[in-house]
Each structure stands twice: as structure tokens, then as C-alpha cells.
């Protein structure tokens, strides 16, 4: 398992083999979370796929809302 060191600015470099497997590219945003039960920090890769942008005031159907929620869950 690769190990990274935290630098003086609390930044961590994600090892190359992990970046390649997770398809993380320069400039991507990643989700960082702490799991208290397992005492681990997890870095999750960016969401992929087409994102729909809606204007305020646009009416959405229940189906559109449910589809958006599902896309958010599965990435």
C-alpha cells in the first residue's frame, strides 16, 4: 500500500498508481472524508459524467429530481 507524507501546508500527494486507477487528473476536485469508526481518511475520486445545469425558477418533474439524486449517488 502506497504511503504519502503530509507537507508543512498539510498537503498530500496522491501516488501515481492510485491516481491512475482512480482516474484523478490535475485540477480535479476530490472528496476527502474522515471515517471515525475505522479511523481512516478517505479520498474519493471526482464525479464523472454529464452534469445538467438548471436556471433558478425552472420547474422540475419528480422523475427529473429522482434521476438527479440517483446520478449523485452513483457518480
Rosetta silent file (secondary structure, phi, psi, omega in degrees, C-alpha in Angstrom):
SEQUENCE: XXXXXXXXXXXXXXXXXXXXXXXXXXXXXXXXXXXXXXXXXXXXXXXXXXXXXXXXXXXXXXXXXXXXXXXXXXX
SCORE:     score description
SCORE:     0.000 S_00000001
   1 L     0.000  127.798 -179.508    0.000    0.000    0.000 S_00000001
   2 L   -65.962  148.214  178.902    1.498    3.376   -1.015 S_00000001
   3 L  -121.940  138.373  176.772    2.333    5.888    1.722 S_00000001
   4 L  -121.148  152.487  179.534    2.313    9.685    1.380 S_00000001
   5 L  -103.627  141.004  176.244    3.780   12.305    3.670 S_00000001
   6 L   -84.101  127.464 -178.911    1.859   15.393    4.800 S_00000001
   7 L   -86.958 -176.366 -175.332    3.869   18.539    3.998 S_00000001
   8 L   -64.889  -19.358  176.695    4.073   21.772    6.008 S_00000001
   9 L   -97.828   14.919 -178.893    0.908   23.088    4.298 S_00000001
  10 L    61.151   31.202  177.127   -0.996   19.894    5.216 S_00000001
  11 L   -99.925  148.731 -179.894   -0.998   18.793    1.582 S_00000001
  12 L  -127.474  136.771  174.985   -0.663   15.176    0.491 S_00000001
  13 L   -90.163  129.011  177.199    0.467   13.863   -2.891 S_00000001
  14 L   -81.780  122.667 -177.704   -1.686   11.038   -4.224 S_00000001
  15 L   -56.155  148.139 -174.441    0.685    8.339   -5.512 S_00000001
  16 H   -54.894  -46.012 -177.396    0.783    7.891   -9.290 S_00000001
  17 H   -64.762  -33.682  177.577   -0.585    4.338   -9.348 S_00000001
  18 H   -70.387  -44.383  177.839   -3.551    5.393   -7.165 S_00000001
  19 H   -57.739  -43.234 -178.596   -4.230    8.482   -9.353 S_00000001
  20 H   -66.943  -43.811 -179.906   -4.204    6.330  -12.474 S_00000001
  21 H   -65.910  -35.891 -179.111   -6.508    3.660  -11.010 S_00000001
  22 H   -89.136   -3.672 -178.956   -8.952    6.304   -9.695 S_00000001
  23 L    56.463   47.238  176.990   -8.645    8.374  -12.906 S_00000001
  24 L   -96.098  125.781 -178.807   -7.786   11.534  -10.959 S_00000001
  25 L  -112.605  162.296  176.868   -6.320   14.269  -13.173 S_00000001
  26 L   -55.600  130.721  179.319   -4.591   17.551  -12.461 S_00000001
  27 L    92.402  -11.288  177.728   -7.192   20.163  -11.482 S_00000001
  28 L   -68.067  151.633  170.799   -9.850   17.629  -10.407 S_00000001
  29 L   -98.430  140.141  178.470  -11.685   18.127   -7.138 S_00000001
  30 L  -124.617  154.233  177.209  -11.844   15.152   -4.800 S_00000001
  31 E   -90.298  128.228  178.179  -13.976   14.413   -1.766 S_00000001
  32 E  -117.778  125.896 -179.607  -11.975   13.981    1.452 S_00000001
  33 E  -138.852  156.194  178.086  -13.707   12.479    4.474 S_00000001
  34 E  -111.601  127.060  178.377  -12.748   11.021    7.838 S_00000001
  35 E  -100.303  107.086 -176.776  -14.312    7.750    8.986 S_00000001
  36 L   -66.511  -35.876 -179.220  -14.292    7.757   12.796 S_00000001
  37 L   -63.169  -40.471 -178.700  -15.252    4.084   13.100 S_00000001
  38 L   -98.542   -7.853 -178.631  -12.269    2.934   11.037 S_00000001
  39 L    55.160   48.763  178.736  -10.018    5.921   11.904 S_00000001
  40 E  -131.491  151.726  172.856   -9.124    6.453    8.243 S_00000001
  41 E   -99.843  128.873  178.881   -9.096    9.383    5.858 S_00000001
  42 E  -111.498  138.725  173.456  -10.711    8.566    2.506 S_00000001
  43 E  -115.595  118.527 -178.321  -10.133   10.421   -0.727 S_00000001
  44 E  -103.660  140.462 -178.607  -12.863    9.792   -3.272 S_00000001
  45 L   -65.990  164.328 -178.933  -12.360   10.460   -6.987 S_00000001
  46 L   -66.624  156.228  175.027  -14.273   13.193   -8.800 S_00000001
  47 L   -69.480  141.551  179.073  -17.763   12.645  -10.131 S_00000001
  48 L  -114.838  160.200  175.195  -17.830   11.714  -13.788 S_00000001
  49 L   106.062  169.913 -177.520  -20.478   12.158  -16.392 S_00000001
  50 L   -71.548  133.385  176.889  -22.621   14.885  -17.791 S_00000001
  51 L  -111.944  132.902 -179.747  -23.974   17.374  -15.287 S_00000001
  52 L   -94.354  129.679  177.185  -27.103   19.297  -16.036 S_00000001
  53 L  -102.036  130.769 -178.542  -27.200   22.945  -15.017 S_00000001
  54 L  -115.294  145.735  175.394  -30.612   24.400  -14.277 S_00000001
  55 L   -84.640  146.649  177.232  -31.656   28.019  -14.029 S_00000001
  56 L   -57.120  140.553  179.277  -33.392   29.193  -10.890 S_00000001
  57 L    89.583   -5.784  179.129  -37.132   29.056  -11.238 S_00000001
  58 L   -74.823  132.314 -179.982  -37.084   26.168  -13.717 S_00000001
  59 L   -78.759  134.842  178.633  -39.798   23.626  -12.961 S_00000001
  60 L  -117.758  143.426  175.604  -38.599   20.066  -12.412 S_00000001
  61 L   -83.823  163.089  177.294  -40.645   16.910  -12.509 S_00000001
  62 H   -59.410  -39.784  179.964  -40.422   14.337   -9.739 S_00000001
  63 H   -61.381  -44.032  179.198  -38.750   11.988  -12.232 S_00000001
  64 H   -62.819  -39.481  179.036  -36.031   14.582  -13.051 S_00000001
  65 H   -66.061  -45.858  179.295  -35.346   15.114   -9.347 S_00000001
  66 H   -62.688  -39.773  178.041  -35.114   11.368   -8.658 S_00000001
  67 H   -64.004  -40.685  179.219  -32.785   10.869  -11.641 S_00000001
  68 H   -65.212  -40.083  177.835  -30.518   13.673  -10.407 S_00000001
  69 H   -63.659  -43.982  179.961  -30.389   12.146   -6.928 S_00000001
  70 H   -63.946  -41.628  177.478  -29.509    8.737   -8.359 S_00000001
  71 H   -60.410  -39.768  178.937  -26.754   10.232  -10.546 S_00000001
  72 H   -65.381  -34.689  179.665  -25.336   11.888   -7.428 S_00000001
  73 H   -72.667  -40.312 -173.661  -25.315    8.595   -5.544 S_00000001
  74 H   -92.789  -15.782  178.989  -23.674    6.526   -8.252 S_00000001
  75 L    76.464    0.000    0.000  -21.331    9.186   -9.619 S_00000001
